[in-house]
Amino acid sequence: MPANGAPELPAPRSPPRLWTVAEADARIVALADLLPKLREWAERLAEVRAGLGRLTSFWGPELPSSDHADHALAVRLASEEKNLLRRLDEGLGSLAAEGIEVKDLEAGLVDFYSLVDGELAYLCWQRGEPSVRFWHSLTSGFRGRRPLPAASPAVASGVAGPRSAPG
């Protein structure tokens, strides 16, 4: 599991949807609302796991006993953990299915599959940026971010537009 507390998702199995800059820009409006929720759930998940860890460390094998004073708390925390994991899996999984990868919930860092100068790459957006203005190769990561080419026909014209993954 990444340090941000979000569950790791497998890489997409089928060819990802490819996004144009305009499509990614339109999608970041909703992402600006969704990412804080995902981050909040990941932070709460870390708190819940810490609480469960403290209870287990302190009480040990006595905690699962139904007549134990902290048993109800442990059950509630375990249920909350399961619910938070489900929410995060659903949220991150639906984004991954769209060809959107959340790289860092804390920083609000998101990548969209695209074509840049004819090569498969990521359009890169970070919370607080007004629009998608950067890209990087699939292997270079955030450190490899570069400004989008001024007049890249593949990114701007829709050549890298929606491509449905084979079902």
N, C-alpha and C positions, 0 to 999 in steps of 0.2 A: 504494500500500500504506500502511495506517495506520502511525503511529509505533510502535505496539506490535509490529510485525513480522508480524502476521497478514494473510493475503491478504484483500482486499476481496471481499465477496460481493455479487452483485446483489440488489436488493430482490425479495421474493417476487413472482412473476408472477400468481399466482391469489390470490383472497381468502384471507387468513391464517386459521388456526385461532384462535378466540377463547378465552381462558382466564378462568376464575373465579379469585378469590383463593385459594380452597381448592386448586384444581388446581395453580396456580403454586407455592403453598407445598409441596405434595407433590413437585413436580418439583425444587425447589431442593435437596432432599436429595442427589439424584444430581448436580446441577450443582456442588455443593460439592466433589465428588470429581473431576469432569471438568474444571472450569476450571483447577485447578493443572496438570493434564497439558497442556492446551492452551497455557497460559502458558509452561510449561517447553519445549514444542516450539517456540514462537515465539521464545523467548530463545535456544535452541540454533540455530535457523535464522539468527538475526542473527549469532551467533558464526561459524557455518559460512560465511556470505556474507562476513564480514569476513576470514576466513582465505583464502578463494578470492580476494578482492580484493587482499590483500597478496601472495599468490603471483603473481597476474597482473601486478600493478604491478612487482614486483621482476624477474620473469623475462621478462615480455612474450611475444613470439611463440615463444620457445624452449620454453615450458612444455608445449604439446601434444605435443611429440616424445616418442615412447614410450621412448626411451633416456635421457630427462632424469631427473635424480636426484629431483626433486619431482613427477614425472608421476603416480606411483602415489598420492601424497597428494592431488593435485588431483582425480584420478578418484574416490578415496574420498569426498572432500568434496562433489563434484558429485553422487554417488550419494546421500549423506546428505541433501543439500539437496532432491533430488527426493523422497525418502522423507518428509521432514518436511513438505514442501508438500502431499503427498498426504494425510498424516494430518490436517493442519490443515484442508484443504479438506473432507475427509470429516466431521470433527468439527463444524466450523462449519456446513457444508452441511446436516447432519442436524438440527442445532438450528434453522437457518433454515426448514427444511421443516416443523418443528413449530410455527412461529410464534414462535420465540424468537430474539431478536437479541442477540448478544454485542457490546456497545458498547465495552468496554475490558477486555482480558484482564488487564492489570496491576492494575486496581482491582477486577476481578471484577464488573463492571457489566453487568447483563442486563435486557432488556426483553421483556415478554410482551404480545402483542396482546390487547386486551380491550375491553369497553364500560364506560365510566364515565359515569354519568348519561346513558346513551343515545348517547354519542358514542364513536367509535373512538378509542382511546387506548392508551398503554402502561402496564402494571403494571411498576413499576421495583423491582429488587432489587439490592443490592450485597453482595458477600462480607462476612461478619461480621454482617449483619443477621439476626435470628432468623426473620423471616418477611417476606412482601411487605406493606409498609405504605404505599407511596407510589405515585403515578401521575404521568404528565405527558402532554401532548398529543403528537401525532406529530411536531410541529415544534419544540416548546420545548426538548427535551433535558433533560439532568440539572439544569440551572439552573432549569427550570420544575417540578421535583418538588414535589408537594404531598401532604399526608397523604390517604389514601383517605377518602372520605365515610364517616361512622360507620355509616349504614344505607342504603347504596346497593343497592337491590334488583337492579339489573342485574349488579353485580359479585358480590354475595353469593349470589344465588339460583340461579345457573346459567343465566340468560338469556343470558349471554355465554359459555356453555359450549362444548364442543367443536363445531366446525363443520368438517367435512371440506372441503378444497378440491376443486373439481371435477377429476376425473382425466382 
